[in-house]
Amino acid sequence: MSGIAGMVNPNEDILHKCINICAMSDAIRKRGQWGAGHFISANAAFLQRVGQVSPAFRTPSITELDINGESYVLAMDGVIYNHNYLRSELESSGIDCSGASCNEFIIHAYHKWKEDFIKKLNGIFAFALWIENEKTLILARDQLGMRPLFYAFKDNILMFSSEIGGILSNPLYEPNMDIEGLSELICLSPRYTPGSTLFKGVHQVIPGYYLKYSLQGVKKVRYWKIENKPHEDDLDKTLETVKELVTGAVKRQIDSDAPICGLLSGGLYSSIITSVVSGCKDNSGSNVYNTWSVNFEKSSNYIRYGGANGDPDTPWVRWVCRRAGTRHHYIVLSSRDLAGAIIDAVEARGFPGMPDYDASLLLLCREIKKDYSIVLSGDCSDEVFGANTRALEHFASGKKRLPWSSNLAEKISVFKNELINLIKPYEFIEKCYEEALSEYLKFSEGSEKLEKEHEAQWFSLYWNLPCILERLDRIGMAFGLEIRVPFCDVELIEYFWNIPHELRRLNNKDRGLLREAMRGLLPPDILERKKNPYPRPHDPDYDARIKYMLSEIVLDPGSPVKNLLNLKTLESMIKQQPEISKRYTSRSQLYGWLIQLDHFMRMNGITSL
């Protein structure tokens, strides 16, 4: 739990501009409340926020190290799981780093293997490495994008930050949203084209890539991708390997100096995590594993849309807790709580997202942070195990568009025609799909024929997974809470990717292979529980509050979003009283998203688009 930022220009002295990193530091303060470490030289300025995950442990600050006359500086957010193995590899080649910190070990690894060392890392990380003698910067991000890393150029100065706010706060950068960013916002939000942001010239280091900036210029290098391989293990070996990888992934995430808690819904993924963790520790007294869940007042009075309707989580949570011996905490939210938090949610994420989802997660994180700094979550598991139902159904039907654009027509109907004609949403969505499909075809070229299920999983991993990880990181870090997702594990993903679909659906069941692999760890009823959606408010009171908030914005002459809206269409929509259904849910999301869009424009000084 940390945050990094800085500026680099290998060609020119930037000392007179280094004061700008103070603004960047303030912008990411919530990622480390206990101060910041700094490094400043003629060509580089680094900062790293220092977080405290327990009374006895604070995250490392910037590391400076000289090796054989070569000077290195490292700022890193994250942890390397296989550092002990790599230390042994270094020491076997005569390099003594037995007493080195994790950051110092990374510098030693670069000194030995240069950029190839990044391929060897297994962990969650985003780091900036400055090689003073060579005037070279390496920006690297882990294989799946577990840690964020943004960058932008201005007058040959590269600015980087763990959060986009770090760059927006730098006086060198003037916030500017172009047509491309506007199209991303309206057509794709809360997902974005890999590597893109809403702001002109601001990019993300794509997961599995590193960026090198030196006297020779800028180079982006892909160091990791999933490889297509024949699956040669028989059923018994496959079940054994899946169980080892799943339990191993969870165990790696609980290796921490700070106490850890977990989210528990009583579903398959969170129950696996809870059972593995409780089996790894003295689960009694003050050491008991604590779990958390969220629900809504009066939720039982209204039908839940999607998944297993009418199947509340609470009985399943109690069952798992009794079996695992954990202590559970219920957070019950009212419609007032939720509606009141959607503005805080957009401030946490930095842009409009999924209003009610984000607000409930934000309120949950606020409560958890009172006692913990690290929480485990089963999020992203559908993407890892190829079980994203929406993507699977979408590609099975043969549709030639992104799976997440189904509600686009209703969304764009509330904007003025002039704006829609400017961004051409359907052309933009088609372009995004064609570019993504081209990447997928290049990826699958030369392999044996891949199944449609692989296409669905590929789009889920490269488009949906980053959205989920970004949401968890930004909302958790609004309170200094680190949300860990154990199943986002490189070894697990690489193995599971190559398992044939019919084997994944063992016994013709959704996630049948995973269920069978976990037999013995979980009771049969939990293993067989159908997938249940994340709880959402289906309370007319919530809908009424959201409508009222949006109506206030429409009446506000100073509202920046008002000038973009087709008010006649929007007012007609608000007056309708839809049944509690999918349309009801999407309408509430749309209204909340427009409220967030208005606040996003205000907080970034955007008066028009």
C-alpha positions in Angstrom: 0.0 0.0 0.0 1.8 3.0 -1.3 1.9 5.6 -4.1 4.6 6.8 -6.4 5.1 9.8 -8.7 7.8 11.8 -10.4 9.2 13.6 -13.4 12.1 12.6 -15.7 13.9 14.2 -18.6 17.1 12.4 -19.7 18.1 15.2 -22.0 17.7 18.4 -19.9 18.1 19.7 -16.4 14.7 19.8 -14.6 15.8 21.0 -11.2 13.9 24.3 -11.6 10.6 22.3 -12.1 11.0 19.8 -9.3 8.8 21.8 -7.0 5.9 20.4 -9.0 6.3 17.0 -7.3 4.9 18.6 -4.1 1.6 19.0 -5.8 1.8 15.4 -7.1 2.5 14.2 -3.6 -0.5 16.0 -2.2 -2.7 14.5 -4.9 -1.8 10.9 -3.9 -1.6 11.5 -0.2 -4.3 9.0 0.6 -2.1 6.2 -0.7 0.4 6.9 2.2 -0.6 9.1 5.1 2.7 8.8 6.9 4.8 11.1 4.8 6.8 10.8 1.6 10.3 10.0 0.6 11.9 12.1 -2.2 14.8 11.8 -4.6 15.9 14.8 -6.7 18.7 15.0 -9.3 19.3 17.1 -12.4 17.3 14.8 -14.6 14.9 13.1 -12.3 12.6 13.7 -9.4 10.9 10.8 -7.5 8.5 10.7 -4.6 6.9 7.8 -2.7 4.1 8.1 -0.2 4.7 6.0 2.9 1.7 4.0 4.2 1.3 2.2 7.5 -0.4 -1.2 7.3 0.0 -2.1 11.0 1.4 -0.4 14.1 4.7 -2.2 13.6 5.1 -1.9 9.8 5.2 1.0 7.3 5.7 0.6 3.6 9.3 1.2 2.3 10.2 4.6 0.9 12.4 5.4 -2.1 15.6 3.3 -2.3 18.9 4.6 -3.5 21.7 2.1 -4.2 25.2 2.1 -5.8 26.5 -1.1 -7.3 30.0 -1.1 -8.8 29.9 2.6 -9.5 26.4 2.6 -11.0 23.7 4.6 -9.2 20.1 3.4 -9.0 16.9 4.9 -7.6 13.7 2.8 -7.1 10.2 3.9 -6.1 7.8 0.9 -6.0 4.2 0.2 -5.0 3.5 -3.5 -4.4 5.1 -6.7 -3.3 7.1 -9.5 -5.1 6.0 -13.0 -4.1 8.9 -14.9 -5.5 11.7 -12.7 -4.2 13.2 -15.4 -2.0 13.5 -17.7 -5.0 15.1 -15.0 -7.1 17.4 -14.0 -4.3 18.7 -17.6 -4.3 19.2 -17.4 -8.1 21.2 -14.2 -7.7 23.3 -15.6 -4.8 24.1 -18.7 -6.8 25.7 -16.5 -9.4 27.9 -14.8 -6.8 25.8 -11.8 -5.9 25.3 -11.3 -2.1 21.9 -9.8 -1.5 21.0 -11.9 1.6 20.5 -8.8 3.7 19.0 -6.6 1.0 15.5 -5.2 1.3 12.9 -6.1 -1.3 13.6 -2.8 -3.1 17.3 -3.4 -3.0 16.8 -6.9 -4.3 15.0 -5.5 -7.4 17.9 -3.2 -8.1 20.3 -6.1 -7.8 18.1 -8.1 -10.2 18.2 -5.3 -12.7 21.9 -4.9 -12.4 22.3 -8.6 -13.2 19.6 -9.3 -15.8 18.7 -5.8 -17.1 15.1 -5.5 -18.3 14.8 -9.3 -18.6 14.5 -9.4 -14.8 10.9 -8.1 -15.1 9.8 -11.3 -16.8 11.0 -13.2 -13.7 8.8 -11.3 -11.2 5.7 -12.8 -9.7 3.8 -10.3 -7.7 1.7 -7.2 -7.7 3.7 -4.1 -8.6 4.2 -0.8 -10.3 7.6 0.7 -10.1 9.9 3.4 -11.5 13.6 2.6 -11.7 16.1 5.4 -12.5 19.6 4.4 -13.7 21.5 7.6 -13.1 24.7 6.7 -15.1 22.6 5.9 -18.2 20.0 8.6 -17.8 17.4 5.9 -18.2 13.9 5.4 -16.7 12.1 2.1 -16.5 8.4 2.2 -15.7 6.9 -1.3 -15.2 3.6 -2.7 -14.2 2.7 -6.2 -13.2 1.3 -8.8 -15.6 -2.4 -8.2 -14.8 -2.4 -4.5 -13.7 -2.9 -5.1 -10.0 -1.2 -1.8 -9.3 -2.0 1.4 -11.3 0.6 3.5 -13.2 -0.1 6.6 -15.3 2.2 8.7 -17.4 2.2 11.8 -19.7 4.7 13.9 -21.6 5.1 17.6 -21.6 8.1 19.3 -23.3 10.1 16.0 -23.1 9.4 15.7 -19.4 7.8 12.4 -18.5 5.4 12.6 -15.6 4.3 9.4 -13.9 2.0 8.7 -11.0 0.1 5.9 -9.2 -3.1 7.9 -9.8 -4.2 10.1 -12.7 -4.7 12.9 -10.1 -1.0 13.1 -9.6 -0.5 14.1 -13.2 -3.5 16.4 -13.4 -2.2 18.2 -10.3 1.2 18.9 -11.9 1.3 22.5 -13.1 3.0 21.3 -16.3 -0.2 19.5 -17.4 -3.3 21.3 -18.4 -6.4 19.0 -18.1 -7.9 18.6 -21.6 -10.4 16.1 -22.8 -10.4 15.6 -26.6 -13.0 13.8 -28.8 -11.3 10.4 -28.1 -11.6 10.9 -24.3 -15.2 12.1 -24.7 -16.0 9.0 -26.7 -14.5 6.7 -24.2 -16.4 8.4 -21.4 -19.9 8.2 -23.0 -19.5 5.0 -24.9 -17.3 2.7 -22.8 -17.4 4.1 -19.2 -16.5 2.6 -16.7 -14.3 0.5 -19.0 -11.7 2.1 -21.2 -9.5 1.1 -24.1 -6.4 -0.6 -22.7 -3.8 2.0 -21.9 -6.2 4.9 -22.4 -7.6 7.5 -20.1 -10.2 10.3 -20.5 -7.6 13.0 -20.7 -5.6 13.9 -23.7 -2.0 12.8 -23.5 -2.4 10.8 -20.3 -1.9 7.1 -20.6 -1.6 4.0 -18.5 1.3 1.6 -18.6 -0.5 -1.4 -20.0 -0.4 -4.5 -17.8 2.4 -6.8 -18.8 4.4 -3.9 -20.4 7.2 -1.7 -19.3 8.2 1.7 -20.7 11.8 2.7 -21.2 12.7 6.4 -21.5 16.3 7.2 -22.3 18.6 9.5 -24.3 17.6 7.3 -27.3 13.8 8.1 -26.8 10.8 6.2 -25.6 10.2 2.5 -26.0 7.2 0.4 -24.9 7.9 -3.3 -24.5 5.6 -6.2 -23.8 7.2 -8.6 -21.4 4.3 -11.0 -20.7 1.2 -12.5 -22.4 -0.8 -15.6 -22.0 0.6 -18.5 -24.1 -1.6 -21.0 -25.9 -0.4 -24.5 -25.0 -1.8 -28.0 -25.3 -3.4 -29.2 -22.1 -1.8 -32.6 -21.5 -2.8 -33.3 -17.9 -5.5 -36.0 -17.2 -8.5 -35.2 -15.1 -7.0 -36.2 -11.8 -3.8 -34.2 -12.4 -5.8 -31.2 -13.5 -8.0 -31.3 -10.4 -4.9 -31.6 -8.2 -3.1 -28.7 -10.0 -6.1 -26.4 -9.9 -6.5 -27.0 -6.1 -2.7 -26.4 -5.5 -2.7 -23.2 -7.6 -5.9 -21.8 -6.0 -4.9 -22.5 -2.4 -1.4 -21.3 -3.1 -2.6 -18.1 -4.6 -4.6 -17.4 -1.4 -1.8 -18.3 0.9 0.6 -15.9 -0.9 -1.8 -13.0 -0.3 -2.0 -13.6 3.5 1.8 -13.4 3.9 1.7 -10.0 5.5 2.9 -8.1 8.6 -0.6 -6.6 9.0 -3.8 -8.3 10.1 -6.0 -9.3 7.2 -9.8 -9.7 6.9 -12.0 -10.8 4.0 -15.2 -10.1 2.1 -17.7 -13.0 2.2 -20.9 -13.4 0.3 -21.3 -17.2 0.8 -20.6 -17.7 -2.9 -18.1 -20.1 -4.4 -15.1 -17.7 -4.7 -15.3 -15.9 -1.3 -16.1 -19.2 0.5 -12.9 -20.7 -1.0 -10.8 -17.8 0.2 -12.4 -17.9 3.7 -11.9 -21.6 4.1 -8.2 -21.5 2.9 -7.4 -18.6 5.2 -9.1 -20.0 8.3 -7.2 -23.3 7.7 -3.8 -21.5 7.6 -4.0 -19.7 10.9 -4.8 -20.0 14.6 -8.4 -19.1 14.1 -9.3 -18.3 17.7 -9.3 -15.4 20.2 -7.8 -12.3 18.8 -6.5 -14.2 15.8 -9.9 -15.1 14.5 -10.4 -14.3 10.8 -13.0 -11.6 10.3 -15.2 -11.3 7.3 -17.6 -8.7 6.0 -20.6 -8.4 3.7 -23.0 -5.7 2.6 -26.8 -5.7 2.1 -29.6 -3.2 1.9 -32.5 -2.2 4.1 -35.8 -3.7 2.8 -33.9 -5.7 0.1 -36.1 -8.7 0.9 -39.2 -6.7 -0.1 -38.0 -6.4 -3.7 -37.1 -8.8 -6.5 -33.4 -9.1 -7.3 -32.6 -8.9 -11.0 -30.3 -11.5 -12.5 -28.5 -14.6 -11.2 -30.4 -16.5 -8.5 -33.4 -14.3 -7.7 -34.7 -14.5 -4.1 -31.5 -16.2 -2.9 -30.2 -13.9 -0.1 -26.6 -14.2 0.9 -27.1 -14.2 4.7 -27.9 -17.9 5.3 -24.9 -18.9 3.2 -22.6 -16.5 4.9 -23.7 -17.9 8.3 -23.1 -21.5 7.1 -19.5 -20.7 5.9 -18.7 -18.8 9.1 -19.9 -21.6 11.3 -17.8 -24.1 9.4 -14.7 -22.0 9.1 -14.9 -20.5 12.6 -14.8 -16.9 11.5 -16.4 -13.8 12.9 -18.7 -12.0 10.4 -19.7 -8.4 10.2 -22.8 -7.2 8.3 -23.0 -3.7 6.9 -26.6 -2.8 6.1 -27.1 0.3 4.0 -30.2 2.4 3.5 -31.2 4.1 0.3 -30.2 7.4 1.9 -26.7 6.1 2.7 -26.2 4.9 -0.9 -27.5 7.9 -2.7 -25.5 10.1 -0.4 -22.3 8.3 -1.3 -22.3 8.4 -5.1 -20.5 11.8 -5.2 -17.8 10.5 -2.8 -17.5 7.5 -5.1 -16.8 9.6 -8.2 -14.2 11.5 -6.2 -12.6 8.3 -5.2 -12.5 6.8 -8.7 -11.7 10.0 -10.4 -14.4 9.6 -13.1 -18.0 8.4 -13.4 -18.2 4.7 -12.8 -21.0 2.3 -11.6 -22.8 4.6 -9.1 -24.6 2.2 -6.7 -21.9 -0.5 -6.9 -19.2 2.0 -6.2 -21.1 3.8 -3.5 -21.8 0.5 -1.6 -18.1 -0.6 -1.9 -17.0 2.8 -0.7 -19.2 2.6 2.4 -18.1 -0.9 3.1 -14.4 0.1 2.8 -14.9 3.0 5.1 -16.2 0.6 7.8 -13.5 -2.0 7.3 -10.7 0.5 7.4 -11.6 1.3 11.0 -10.0 -2.0 12.0 -8.0 -3.3 9.0 -5.6 -2.1 6.3 -5.9 -5.2 4.1 -9.0 -7.1 2.9 -9.2 -10.2 0.6 -11.9 -10.2 -2.1 -13.1 -12.8 -4.6 -13.5 -10.1 -7.3 -12.2 -10.8 -10.8 -12.6 -14.6 -10.4 -15.1 -14.9 -13.3 -12.5 -13.3 -15.6 -9.8 -15.7 -14.3 -11.8 -18.9 -14.5 -13.5 -18.0 -17.8 -17.0 -17.8 -16.2 -18.1 -14.2 -17.1 -21.6 -15.1 -18.1 -22.3 -11.9 -19.9 -19.2 -12.3 -22.1 -19.8 -16.0 -22.7 -23.4 -15.5 -23.8 -22.5 -12.5 -25.9 -19.8 -14.3 -28.0 -21.8 -17.5 -28.2 -24.5 -15.6 -29.9 -22.1 -14.4 -32.6 -22.5 -10.7 -31.9 -19.7 -8.5 -33.4 -19.4 -5.9 -30.8 -18.0 -5.4 -27.3 -20.1 -7.3 -24.6 -20.5 -4.2 -22.5 -22.2 -1.9 -25.0 -25.7 -3.3 -24.8 -27.2 -0.3 -23.0 -25.6 2.3 -25.3 -28.8 3.3 -27.1 -30.6 4.4 -23.9 -27.4 6.1 -22.6 -26.8 8.3 -25.7 -30.5 9.2 -26.0 -30.2 11.6 -23.1 -27.5 13.7 -24.9 -28.0 16.4 -27.5 -27.8 15.3 -31.1 -24.9 17.7 -31.7 -22.8 15.9 -29.2 -23.7 12.4 -30.5 -23.0 13.5 -34.1 -19.6 14.7 -32.9 -18.5 11.4 -31.2 -20.4 9.0 -33.5 -20.8 6.4 -30.8 -21.6 3.4 -32.9 -18.7 4.0 -35.2 -16.5 4.4 -32.2 -17.7 1.2 -30.6 -17.2 -0.7 -33.8 -13.7 0.7 -34.1 -12.9 -0.4 -30.6 -14.2 -3.9 -31.2 -12.3 -4.2 -34.5 -9.0 -3.1 -32.8 -9.6 -5.5 -30.0 -10.5 -8.3 -32.3 -7.3 -7.6 -34.3 -5.3 -8.0 -31.1 -7.1 -11.2 -30.3 -6.5 -12.6 -33.8 -2.8 -11.7 -33.6 -2.7 -13.3 -30.1 -4.3 -16.6 -31.4 -2.4 -16.7 -34.7 -0.5 -20.0 -35.1 -2.4 -21.7 -32.3 -4.8 -24.6 -32.7 -8.4 -23.4 -33.2 -9.4 -21.6 -30.0 -13.0 -22.0 -28.7 -15.5 -19.2 -28.5 -15.2 -19.4 -24.8 -11.5 -18.4 -25.1 -12.5 -15.3 -27.1 -15.0 -14.4 -24.3 -12.3 -14.9 -21.6 -9.7 -13.0 -23.6 -12.0 -10.0 -23.8 -12.9 -10.3 -20.1 -9.2 -10.4 -19.1 -8.1 -7.5 -21.3 -11.2 -5.3 -21.0 -13.2 -6.1 -17.9 -10.4 -7.2 -15.5 -8.6 -3.8 -15.6 -11.9 -2.0 -14.9 -12.5 -4.2 -11.8 -9.0 -3.8 -10.5 -9.0 0.0 -11.0 -12.3 0.2 -9.1 -11.0 -1.8 -6.2 -7.7 0.1 -6.0 -9.2 3.6 -6.2 -12.1 3.1 -3.8 -10.1 1.1 -1.3 -7.2 3.7 -1.4 -9.7 6.5 -0.7 -9.4 5.2 2.9 -5.9 3.7 2.7 -7.4 0.2 2.5 -5.6 -2.4 0.3 -8.1 -4.8 -1.5 -6.3 -8.0 -2.5 -7.7 -10.3 -5.1 -6.0 -13.7 -4.6 -7.3 -15.4 -7.8 -5.7 -12.7 -10.0 -2.6 -14.9 -10.0 -0.4 -15.3 -13.0 0.4 -19.0 -12.6 -3.3 -19.8 -12.0 -4.4 -17.8 -15.1 -1.7 -19.3 -17.3 -2.7 -22.9 -16.3 -6.5 -22.4 -16.4 -6.4 -20.6 -19.8 -5.3 -23.8 -21.6 -7.8 -26.1 -19.9 -10.5 -27.1 -22.6 -13.9 -25.6 -22.0 -15.6 -29.0 -21.7 -13.3 -29.9 -18.9 -13.9 -26.6 -17.2 -17.6 -27.4 -17.3 -17.0 -30.8 -15.6 -20.3 -32.7 -15.1 -21.9 -30.1 -17.4 -21.9 -27.6 -14.6 -20.9 -23.9 -14.6 -17.4 -23.8 -13.0 -17.7 -27.6 -12.6 -13.9 -28.2 -12.6 -13.3 -25.6 -9.9 -16.2 -27.0 -7.8 -14.8 -30.5 -8.0 -11.2 -29.4 -7.2 -12.5 -27.7 -4.0 -14.5 -30.8 -2.9 -13.5 -31.5 0.7 -12.6 -27.9 1.3 -16.2 -26.7 1.1 -19.5 -28.4 2.0 -21.5 -29.8 -1.0 -24.3 -27.1 -0.7 -21.8 -24.3 -1.0 -20.0 -26.0 -3.8 -23.3 -26.4 -5.7 -24.7 -22.9 -5.0 -25.7 -21.0 -8.1 -24.0 -17.7 -9.0 -25.7 -14.8 -7.3 -25.3 -11.2 -8.3 -23.7 -8.5 -6.2 -26.5 -7.1 -4.0 -28.1 -3.9 -5.4 -30.8 -1.6 -4.1 -34.2 -2.4 -5.7 -35.9 0.0 -3.4 -38.2 2.7 -5.0 -36.9 5.1 -2.3 -33.4 4.8 -3.8 -34.8 5.5 -7.3 -36.7 8.5 -6.0 -33.6 10.0 -4.3 -31.5 9.6 -7.4 -34.2 11.2 -9.6 -34.5 14.1 -7.2 -30.7 14.6 -7.2 -30.7 14.6 -11.0 -33.7 17.0 -11.1 -31.7 19.4 -8.9 -28.8 19.3 -11.4 -31.2 20.0 -14.3 -32.6 23.0 -12.5 -29.1 24.4 -11.6 -28.0 27.1 -14.2 -24.4 26.5 -13.2 -24.5 22.7 -14.0 -21.8 21.9 -16.6 -23.6 18.7 -17.6 -26.9 20.4 -18.2 -25.8 21.9 -21.5 -25.0 18.5 -22.9 -28.4 16.9 -22.2 -31.5 16.4 -24.3 -33.7 17.7 -21.5 -36.9 16.7 -23.1 -35.9 13.1 -23.4 -34.4 13.0 -19.9 -37.5 14.6 -18.3 -39.8 12.1 -20.1 -37.6 9.2 -18.9 -37.6 10.4 -15.3 -41.4 10.7 -15.2 -41.8 7.1 -16.2 -42.4 4.4 -13.5 -40.8 1.3 -14.8 -41.3 -2.1 -13.3 -38.6 -3.4 -11.0 -36.6 -5.2 -13.7 -33.5 -4.9 -15.8 -34.6 -1.6 -17.2 -35.3 -0.3 -13.7 -31.8 -1.2 -12.7 -30.2 0.3 -15.8 -32.2 3.5 -15.5 -31.1 4.0 -11.9 -27.5 3.4 -13.0 -27.9 6.0 -15.8 -29.3 8.6 -13.5 -26.6 8.1 -11.0 -24.0 8.1 -13.8 -25.2 11.5 -15.0 -25.0 12.9 -11.4 -21.4 11.6 -11.3 -20.7 13.1 -14.7 -21.8 16.5 -13.5 -19.5 16.3 -10.5 -16.6 15.0 -12.5 -16.9 18.0 -14.8 -17.0 20.4 -11.8 -14.1 18.9 -10.0 -11.9 19.1 -13.1 -13.0 22.5 -14.2 -14.6 21.3 -17.4 -17.4 23.7 -18.3 -18.3 22.0 -21.6 -17.3 19.0 -23.7 
